[in-house]
Amino acid sequence: MLHFDNLAAFRAHVGQDLGTSEWVTITQEMVNDFAKATGDHQWIHVNIEMAQKYSPFKTTIAHGFLTLSLAPKFMYEMYQVNSAKMGLNYGTNKVRFTSPVPTGSRVRMKATLKEIEDQQPNGARVTVEAVFELEGSPKPACVAELISLIFE
């Protein structure tokens, strides 16, 4: 994990890697819980028998937004700004779900600090380039620019 004393030290890291998270296994329980939370009960996510019979993947797959929702967990594993009093998700740019994530597979995130802009009072808007890797796949599961607000 990278530690930055303050936003000035973090700003000096623009253009550099923030690291790679640990792998997370996407379980059917996670997928089912996400379906309950979002109301997206499409069979490709929650019906194992139909997925085995009709899906080209022969198993259920995670919701794309489930994969994306792991971003805060992954970022907590990669870096910390010690002076930060709070942080907020601000949004995303250019989100693409480039490969399905079969249940039982593992994902992790690689991140690069792309940009930091001042945000008043006493804060910054931070843009991170994120690549969600799918273990054993040459294609990532998701690519996105993640935007956060950090306040000192």
C-alpha positions as CSV (number, residue, x, y, z in Angstrom):
1,M,0.0,0.0,0.0
2,L,1.2,3.5,-0.9
3,H,1.0,6.2,1.8
4,F,0.9,9.9,1.0
5,D,1.3,12.4,3.8
6,N,-1.1,14.9,2.2
7,L,-2.7,15.9,-1.1
8,A,0.5,17.8,-2.2
9,A,2.4,14.5,-1.9
10,F,-0.4,12.7,-3.7
11,R,-0.4,15.3,-6.5
12,A,3.4,14.7,-7.1
13,H,2.4,11.1,-8.0
14,V,0.2,12.1,-11.0
15,G,1.0,9.9,-14.0
16,Q,2.3,7.0,-11.9
17,D,0.9,3.6,-10.9
18,L,-1.0,3.3,-7.7
19,G,-0.5,-0.4,-7.6
20,T,-2.6,-3.6,-7.9
21,S,-5.2,-4.9,-5.5
22,E,-5.6,-8.4,-4.2
23,W,-7.7,-10.9,-6.1
24,V,-11.4,-11.2,-5.2
25,T,-13.4,-14.3,-6.1
26,I,-16.8,-13.5,-7.5
27,T,-19.2,-15.9,-5.8
28,Q,-22.8,-16.7,-6.7
29,E,-23.8,-15.3,-3.3
30,M,-22.2,-12.0,-4.2
31,V,-24.0,-11.9,-7.5
32,N,-27.4,-12.9,-5.9
33,D,-26.9,-10.2,-3.2
34,F,-26.1,-7.6,-5.9
35,A,-29.2,-8.7,-7.8
36,K,-31.3,-8.2,-4.6
37,A,-29.8,-4.8,-4.0
38,T,-30.3,-3.5,-7.5
39,G,-33.4,-5.4,-8.7
40,D,-31.5,-6.8,-11.6
41,H,-32.5,-10.5,-11.5
42,Q,-31.8,-11.3,-15.2
43,W,-31.3,-15.0,-15.5
44,I,-27.7,-14.7,-16.9
45,H,-26.8,-13.6,-13.3
46,V,-29.0,-15.6,-11.0
47,N,-30.3,-18.8,-12.7
48,I,-27.5,-21.3,-12.8
49,E,-29.6,-24.0,-14.6
50,M,-30.6,-21.6,-17.4
51,A,-27.1,-20.3,-17.7
52,Q,-25.7,-23.8,-18.1
53,K,-28.3,-24.5,-20.8
54,Y,-28.5,-21.3,-22.7
55,S,-25.6,-19.0,-22.0
56,P,-22.5,-19.1,-24.2
57,F,-20.5,-18.9,-20.9
58,K,-22.2,-22.1,-19.5
59,T,-22.4,-20.4,-16.1
60,T,-23.8,-17.3,-14.5
61,I,-21.9,-14.0,-14.9
62,A,-21.5,-11.1,-12.5
63,H,-23.3,-7.8,-13.2
64,G,-20.9,-5.4,-14.8
65,F,-21.8,-2.9,-12.1
66,L,-20.9,-5.4,-9.5
67,T,-17.4,-5.5,-10.8
68,L,-17.2,-1.7,-10.9
69,S,-18.6,-1.5,-7.4
70,L,-15.5,-3.2,-6.1
71,A,-13.4,-0.1,-6.9
72,P,-13.6,1.5,-3.5
73,K,-12.5,-1.7,-1.8
74,F,-9.6,-2.1,-4.3
75,M,-8.5,1.5,-3.9
76,Y,-8.4,1.2,-0.1
77,E,-6.0,-1.7,-0.6
78,M,-3.7,0.4,-2.9
79,Y,-3.3,3.9,-1.3
80,Q,-4.0,6.2,1.5
81,V,-3.8,10.0,1.9
82,N,-2.9,10.3,5.6
83,S,-4.3,13.9,5.9
84,A,-7.7,13.0,4.4
85,K,-10.6,13.7,6.6
86,M,-13.1,12.2,4.2
87,G,-13.5,11.0,0.6
88,L,-16.5,10.7,-1.7
89,N,-17.2,9.0,-4.9
90,Y,-17.8,11.7,-7.5
91,G,-18.4,9.6,-10.6
92,T,-16.9,7.8,-13.5
93,N,-15.8,8.5,-17.1
94,K,-15.5,6.1,-20.0
95,V,-16.7,3.0,-18.3
96,R,-16.6,-0.1,-20.4
97,F,-17.4,-3.7,-19.5
98,T,-15.0,-5.4,-21.9
99,S,-15.3,-9.0,-20.8
100,P,-17.9,-11.1,-18.9
101,V,-17.0,-12.2,-15.4
102,P,-18.1,-15.8,-14.8
103,T,-19.1,-16.6,-11.2
104,G,-16.2,-18.4,-9.5
105,S,-13.6,-16.3,-11.3
106,R,-11.3,-13.8,-9.8
107,V,-10.8,-10.1,-10.5
108,R,-8.4,-7.4,-9.3
109,M,-7.8,-3.8,-10.1
110,K,-4.7,-2.0,-11.4
111,A,-4.7,1.8,-11.1
112,T,-2.8,4.8,-12.3
113,L,-3.2,8.3,-10.9
114,K,-4.3,10.3,-13.9
115,E,-5.2,13.8,-12.6
116,I,-5.7,15.9,-9.5
117,E,-7.6,19.2,-9.5
118,D,-8.2,21.5,-6.6
119,Q,-11.6,21.3,-5.0
120,Q,-12.6,23.9,-2.5
121,P,-12.6,23.9,0.4
122,N,-9.4,22.1,1.2
123,G,-9.8,19.3,-1.2
124,A,-9.0,17.7,-4.6
125,R,-10.9,16.0,-7.4
126,V,-8.9,12.8,-8.2
127,T,-9.1,10.9,-11.4
128,V,-7.8,7.3,-11.4
129,E,-7.5,5.1,-14.5
130,A,-8.7,1.7,-13.4
131,V,-8.3,-1.7,-15.2
132,F,-10.2,-4.6,-13.6
133,E,-8.3,-7.7,-14.6
134,L,-9.9,-11.0,-15.0
135,E,-7.6,-13.9,-13.9
136,G,-6.5,-16.0,-16.9
137,S,-8.0,-13.6,-19.5
138,P,-6.0,-11.4,-21.9
139,K,-8.9,-8.9,-21.8
140,P,-9.8,-6.9,-18.7
141,A,-13.3,-7.3,-17.3
142,C,-13.8,-3.5,-17.0
143,V,-11.9,-0.3,-17.7
144,A,-12.9,3.1,-16.3
145,E,-11.8,6.5,-15.1
146,L,-12.9,6.7,-11.4
147,I,-13.4,10.2,-9.9
148,S,-13.2,10.9,-6.2
149,L,-13.3,13.9,-4.0
150,I,-10.8,14.0,-1.1
151,F,-10.9,16.6,1.6
152,E,-8.2,17.4,4.2
